Amino acid sequence: MRSYALYIDGEDRTTENWTYAARASELMANTVEAFDVKRALELNRMSAKDAPDYIFGRCAIGDARLGNEALEAAHRAKSVWGRSSLSTRREFGITLGDAIIERREELADIMVAEGHPRRLAEWEIRGMTSAMSEISVGWCISQMREEHQIGERRLVVARKPDGVVCLNPPQNAAGSNSGLGMLALMAGNTLVVKAPRSSPLSVMFLYREIVAAVLDRFEAPSGTMNLISGDTRQILKQWVESPLVNDIMFFGSSTRGLKLGQDCVAAGKKPILELEGNDCIVVWKDADLPAAATAICECFYGSSQICMVPKNAILHPEIAEEVIDLVLELVQEIRPGYPEDPDVVLSPVLKADRFFDFLSDAKQQGAEVLCGGGRVDVEGQPAPSGMFLQPTVIRVNGLSDARNLSCVREETFFPMLPVIVPFQNQIDLAGHIIKFLNDNLHGLRNSVWAQDPELIERFANEVNNGGLLRINESHIGFAPLLATHGGTGRTGGPFGEMHYPSLRTSHMQGIAISPHGSHTPEDLLEEISFQGTEQLGELELISTGAFTPRQPTRL
């Protein structure tokens, strides 16, 4: 059994209270027994040495006192770690990426034990390694500082670390999403990470066994990274109220996250929000239809309990029937199963009430259910109390009124895909679709499948909602340089955008350095008037965070 203490100020801190992790496949096969054993362990009615093999790990639970000690340790370390050079931080980031690649199979095994289908776990790890690849790390570091020489003056635009960053990852994908904190460290911040009580092991493994070891190699001060676990509401309240905290990175529902954002701003802290997603995929009449249909079915990864999978599709009316047939054919191959099965992408959906509410609403408003709509067990057989929901495809005719349906307007955190078919005679259909995308209250990712170069450029130029736009690519794929997270609207809050944690947890500062004496304002204006105009056309770039790539490490 893996056992993780809390990690505060460079030391492991054990407590009397623990949360235990039962292997997800055992919870699915023997639900009552596994939950009873887990509960008995946590109430100290059973000794850890007597735990069955399917209890694969445990994590210590802390209180407010230990939470404050973690904040104090991060506060003490921030000035030292924040002074580390950009070249050091660049090498730190690349080394982290290499370390994750080296131990990716161990990390994947833990994520599978926590309930992630293996295909999903491997996809999440690819996202982490993309964010920590040499090209991605190098670009982020290159944005941290730039210097120019104008006459005798040296002008610097620099990004400085905010200080203490606190990270609350989501329980549905805790390990991979907590990895964004590594990029906050790379910006020179110190970090406090809360491991969720329901799925703490992947977070603990990533930070205690990988990140901590790399920080030690770079001689980071104790307190640079701290790990806690406990009651989420109490910890968030402590972070908002503490004068030691600079930034709070929160994952969760939009309702709760936007309220937390308001509280952060009122307390003088920067909220960095990763909230709900309601992504759209568009298929134009000239698209590669089989490839587009495959991308549409990415909706069902993790039973759509992932914010960045497509949540609805808009099909050009001329090819709608063909695409729907392709999607329905692919959906027949999607089945439930245990997370160890490499062909499974569906996850259990334990809270399915909203699924049936949304389904009923769609039917009442005239939408057609093309497949699915019920509960099934792990074998795929209909079962009133089954843990899984069938992949469900709903046809919605007409674009203008589509958002009257709750399954189109709101995030669907279950395997339900509305397929929207605009009416054939709609003038400037592309313009209406772009407006539909831009009017989405959420804004995480959008994707478009089309071949017409002018149409592609129009979508690229006019779609302004969302943190990422993918064209003729997997909706859930990753690309070097492009961040894996981030969005607008109810996805990222009023400060939302594509999420580069190293940039979001730092702030810009301008620095002007003259070789002798201080200029008067009149001197500076004269210099600009008589020298600067010509020189600004050919600025001498004397120092940046630019990088020379090494041989890339391949996953």
Solvent accessible surface area in square Angstrom, and as a share of the most:
residue,aa,sasa,rsa
1,M,106,0.47
2,R,79,0.29
3,S,59,0.38
4,Y,14,0.05
5,A,15,0.11
6,L,0,0.00
7,Y,18,0.07
8,I,2,0.01
9,D,46,0.24
10,G,34,0.33
11,E,109,0.49
12,D,77,0.40
13,R,68,0.25
14,T,100,0.58
15,T,31,0.18
16,E,153,0.69
17,N,89,0.46
18,W,37,0.13
19,T,5,0.03
20,Y,12,0.05
21,A,11,0.09
22,A,8,0.07
23,R,83,0.30
24,A,12,0.09
25,S,19,0.13
26,E,39,0.17
27,L,37,0.18
28,M,26,0.12
29,A,56,0.44
30,N,65,0.34
31,T,47,0.27
32,V,112,0.64
33,E,97,0.43
34,A,0,0.00
35,F,95,0.40
36,D,85,0.44
37,V,20,0.11
38,K,42,0.18
39,R,137,0.50
40,A,21,0.16
41,L,3,0.01
42,E,43,0.19
43,L,71,0.35
44,N,117,0.60
45,R,186,0.68
46,M,61,0.27
47,S,48,0.31
48,A,32,0.25
49,K,175,0.74
50,D,87,0.45
51,A,20,0.15
52,P,44,0.28
53,D,143,0.74
54,Y,29,0.11
55,I,4,0.02
56,F,20,0.08
57,G,0,0.00
58,R,51,0.19
59,C,0,0.00
60,A,0,0.00
61,I,15,0.08
62,G,19,0.18
63,D,83,0.43
64,A,66,0.51
65,R,142,0.52
66,L,8,0.04
67,G,4,0.03
68,N,56,0.29
69,E,46,0.20
70,A,0,0.00
71,L,0,0.00
72,E,65,0.29
73,A,0,0.00
74,A,0,0.00
75,H,71,0.32
76,R,140,0.51
77,A,3,0.02
78,K,58,0.24
79,S,63,0.41
80,V,71,0.41
81,W,7,0.02
82,G,17,0.16
83,R,176,0.64
84,S,23,0.15
85,S,58,0.37
86,L,36,0.18
87,S,80,0.52
88,T,46,0.27
89,R,15,0.05
90,R,33,0.12
91,E,59,0.26
92,F,0,0.00
93,G,0,0.00
94,I,3,0.02
95,T,14,0.08
96,L,0,0.00
97,G,3,0.03
98,D,45,0.23
99,A,20,0.15
100,I,0,0.00
101,I,22,0.11
102,E,146,0.65
103,R,67,0.25
104,R,83,0.30
105,E,126,0.57
106,E,64,0.29
107,L,1,0.00
108,A,4,0.03
109,D,73,0.38
110,I,7,0.03
111,M,1,0.00
112,V,3,0.02
113,A,2,0.01
114,E,35,0.16
115,G,19,0.18
116,H,16,0.07
117,P,1,0.01
118,R,60,0.22
119,R,100,0.36
120,L,8,0.04
121,A,0,0.00
122,E,74,0.33
123,W,17,0.06
124,E,12,0.05
125,I,4,0.02
126,R,116,0.42
127,G,6,0.05
128,M,12,0.05
129,T,13,0.08
130,S,20,0.13
131,A,19,0.15
132,M,3,0.02
133,S,34,0.22
134,E,17,0.08
135,I,75,0.38
136,S,9,0.06
137,V,0,0.00
138,G,0,0.00
139,W,78,0.27
140,C,6,0.04
141,I,4,0.02
142,S,24,0.15
143,Q,73,0.33
144,M,2,0.01
145,R,70,0.25
146,E,72,0.32
147,E,9,0.04
148,H,35,0.16
149,Q,47,0.21
150,I,17,0.09
151,G,29,0.28
152,E,104,0.47
153,R,29,0.11
154,R,80,0.29
155,L,50,0.25
156,V,3,0.02
157,V,71,0.41
158,A,3,0.02
159,R,50,0.18
160,K,66,0.28
161,P,29,0.18
162,D,22,0.11
163,G,6,0.06
164,V,0,0.00
165,V,0,0.00
166,C,0,0.00
167,L,0,0.00
168,N,8,0.04
169,P,4,0.02
170,P,22,0.14
171,Q,118,0.53
172,N,61,0.31
173,A,10,0.08
174,A,1,0.01
175,G,2,0.02
176,S,14,0.09
177,N,17,0.09
178,S,0,0.00
179,G,5,0.04
180,L,7,0.04
181,G,0,0.00
182,M,2,0.01
183,L,9,0.04
184,A,0,0.00
185,L,0,0.00
186,M,0,0.00
187,A,1,0.00
188,G,1,0.01
189,N,0,0.00
190,T,0,0.00
191,L,0,0.00
192,V,0,0.00
193,V,0,0.00
194,K,2,0.01
195,A,0,0.00
196,P,9,0.06
197,R,114,0.42
198,S,77,0.50
199,S,11,0.07
200,P,2,0.01
201,L,0,0.00
202,S,1,0.01
203,V,0,0.00
204,M,0,0.00
205,F,0,0.00
206,L,0,0.00
207,Y,0,0.00
208,R,70,0.26
209,E,49,0.22
210,I,3,0.02
211,V,0,0.00
212,A,2,0.01
213,A,50,0.38
214,V,4,0.02
215,L,10,0.05
216,D,98,0.51
217,R,172,0.63
218,F,48,0.20
219,E,156,0.70
220,A,19,0.15
221,P,35,0.22
222,S,68,0.44
223,G,2,0.02
224,T,2,0.01
225,M,4,0.02
226,N,0,0.00
227,L,0,0.00
228,I,4,0.02
229,S,2,0.01
230,G,2,0.02
231,D,64,0.33
232,T,40,0.23
233,R,167,0.61
234,Q,124,0.55
235,I,17,0.08
236,L,11,0.05
237,K,126,0.53
238,Q,36,0.16
239,W,0,0.00
240,V,21,0.12
241,E,111,0.50
242,S,9,0.06
243,P,126,0.79
244,L,36,0.18
245,V,6,0.03
246,N,49,0.25
247,D,2,0.01
248,I,0,0.00
249,M,0,0.00
250,F,3,0.01
251,F,12,0.05
252,G,31,0.30
253,S,51,0.33
254,S,0,0.00
255,T,103,0.60
256,R,81,0.30
257,G,0,0.00
258,L,45,0.22
259,K,114,0.48
260,L,15,0.07
261,G,7,0.07
262,Q,122,0.54
263,D,50,0.26
264,C,0,0.00
265,V,81,0.47
266,A,92,0.71
267,A,48,0.37
268,G,70,0.68
269,K,18,0.08
270,K,68,0.29
271,P,7,0.04
272,I,1,0.00
273,L,8,0.04
274,E,8,0.03
275,L,6,0.03
276,E,37,0.17
277,G,0,0.00
278,N,1,0.01
279,D,1,0.01
280,C,2,0.01
281,I,0,0.00
282,V,1,0.00
283,V,0,0.00
284,W,27,0.10
285,K,93,0.39
286,D,54,0.28
287,A,12,0.09
288,D,69,0.36
289,L,19,0.09
290,P,84,0.53
291,A,36,0.28
292,A,0,0.00
293,A,0,0.00
294,T,78,0.45
295,A,3,0.02
296,I,0,0.00
297,C,14,0.09
298,E,20,0.09
299,C,0,0.00
300,F,0,0.00
301,Y,34,0.13
302,G,3,0.02
303,S,0,0.00
304,S,0,0.00
305,Q,38,0.17
306,I,17,0.09
307,C,31,0.18
308,M,11,0.05
309,V,0,0.00
310,P,0,0.00
311,K,0,0.00
312,N,3,0.01
313,A,0,0.00
314,I,0,0.00
315,L,1,0.00
316,H,13,0.06
317,P,24,0.15
318,E,104,0.47
319,I,19,0.10
320,A,1,0.01
321,E,99,0.45
322,E,95,0.43
323,V,0,0.00
324,I,9,0.05
325,D,91,0.47
326,L,47,0.23
327,V,3,0.01
328,L,41,0.20
329,E,112,0.50
330,L,65,0.32
331,V,12,0.07
332,Q,148,0.66
333,E,136,0.61
334,I,31,0.16
335,R,106,0.39
336,P,12,0.08
337,G,7,0.07
338,Y,74,0.28
339,P,5,0.03
340,E,69,0.31
341,D,39,0.20
342,P,82,0.52
343,D,93,0.48
344,V,1,0.00
345,V,11,0.06
346,L,2,0.01
347,S,14,0.09
348,P,32,0.20
349,V,3,0.01
350,L,123,0.61
351,K,182,0.77
352,A,2,0.02
353,D,110,0.57
354,R,118,0.43
355,F,0,0.00
356,F,74,0.31
357,D,91,0.47
358,F,11,0.05
359,L,12,0.06
360,S,49,0.32
361,D,39,0.20
362,A,0,0.00
363,K,112,0.47
364,Q,151,0.67
365,Q,83,0.37
366,G,64,0.62
367,A,15,0.11
368,E,96,0.43
369,V,46,0.27
370,L,47,0.23
371,C,36,0.21
372,G,36,0.35
373,G,18,0.17
374,G,21,0.20
375,R,59,0.22
376,V,4,0.02
377,D,46,0.24
378,V,31,0.18
379,E,126,0.56
380,G,28,0.27
381,Q,109,0.48
382,P,109,0.68
383,A,23,0.17
384,P,132,0.83
385,S,100,0.65
386,G,5,0.05
387,M,42,0.19
388,F,1,0.00
389,L,0,0.00
390,Q,60,0.27
391,P,14,0.09
392,T,0,0.00
393,V,1,0.00
394,I,0,0.00
395,R,42,0.15
396,V,8,0.05
397,N,92,0.47
398,G,4,0.04
399,L,7,0.03
400,S,97,0.63
401,D,95,0.49
402,A,1,0.01
403,R,50,0.18
404,N,86,0.44
405,L,10,0.05
406,S,11,0.07
407,C,0,0.00
408,V,0,0.00
409,R,87,0.32
410,E,54,0.24
411,E,18,0.08
412,T,0,0.00
413,F,73,0.30
414,F,6,0.03
415,P,0,0.00
416,M,0,0.00
417,L,0,0.00
418,P,0,0.00
419,V,2,0.01
420,I,0,0.00
421,V,10,0.06
422,P,2,0.01
423,F,120,0.50
424,Q,116,0.52
425,N,131,0.67
426,Q,46,0.20
427,I,153,0.78
428,D,73,0.38
429,L,17,0.09
430,A,8,0.06
431,G,16,0.15
432,H,77,0.34
433,I,0,0.00
434,I,8,0.04
435,K,123,0.52
436,F,16,0.06
437,L,2,0.01
438,N,42,0.21
439,D,72,0.37
440,N,13,0.06
441,L,110,0.55
442,H,6,0.03
443,G,2,0.02
444,L,3,0.01
445,R,5,0.02
446,N,4,0.02
447,S,0,0.00
448,V,0,0.00
449,W,20,0.07
450,A,0,0.00
451,Q,95,0.42
452,D,61,0.32
453,P,98,0.62
454,E,143,0.64
455,L,18,0.09
456,I,37,0.19
457,E,97,0.44
458,R,78,0.28
459,F,0,0.00
460,A,48,0.38
461,N,116,0.60
462,E,75,0.33
463,V,17,0.10
464,N,118,0.61
465,N,17,0.09
466,G,19,0.18
467,G,13,0.12
468,L,17,0.09
469,L,51,0.25
470,R,14,0.05
471,I,41,0.21
472,N,52,0.27
473,E,80,0.36
474,S,44,0.28
475,H,0,0.00
476,I,7,0.03
477,G,15,0.14
478,F,49,0.20
479,A,24,0.18
480,P,79,0.50
481,L,67,0.33
482,L,78,0.39
483,A,12,0.09
484,T,11,0.06
485,H,21,0.09
486,G,3,0.03
487,G,1,0.01
488,T,34,0.20
489,G,38,0.36
490,R,78,0.28
491,T,1,0.00
492,G,3,0.03
493,G,5,0.05
494,P,117,0.74
495,F,117,0.49
496,G,17,0.16
497,E,89,0.40
498,M,48,0.22
499,H,2,0.01
500,Y,28,0.11
501,P,5,0.03
502,S,1,0.01
503,L,33,0.16
504,R,23,0.08
505,T,0,0.00
506,S,2,0.01
507,H,83,0.37
508,M,124,0.55
509,Q,78,0.35
510,G,64,0.61
511,I,53,0.27
512,A,65,0.51
513,I,64,0.33
514,S,39,0.25
515,P,79,0.50
516,H,132,0.59
517,G,67,0.65
518,S,109,0.70
519,H,64,0.29
520,T,66,0.38
521,P,95,0.60
522,E,119,0.53
523,D,62,0.32
524,L,51,0.25
525,L,120,0.60
526,E,101,0.45
527,E,25,0.11
528,I,88,0.44
529,S,72,0.46
530,F,164,0.68
531,Q,102,0.45
532,G,2,0.02
533,T,96,0.56
534,E,151,0.68
535,Q,63,0.28
536,L,92,0.46
537,G,66,0.64
538,E,148,0.66
539,L,65,0.32
540,E,103,0.46
541,L,97,0.48
542,I,67,0.34
543,S,45,0.29
544,T,43,0.25
545,G,6,0.06
546,A,76,0.59
547,F,56,0.23
548,T,113,0.66
549,P,87,0.55
550,R,100,0.37
551,Q,153,0.68
552,P,75,0.47
553,T,70,0.41
554,R,195,0.71
555,L,88,0.44
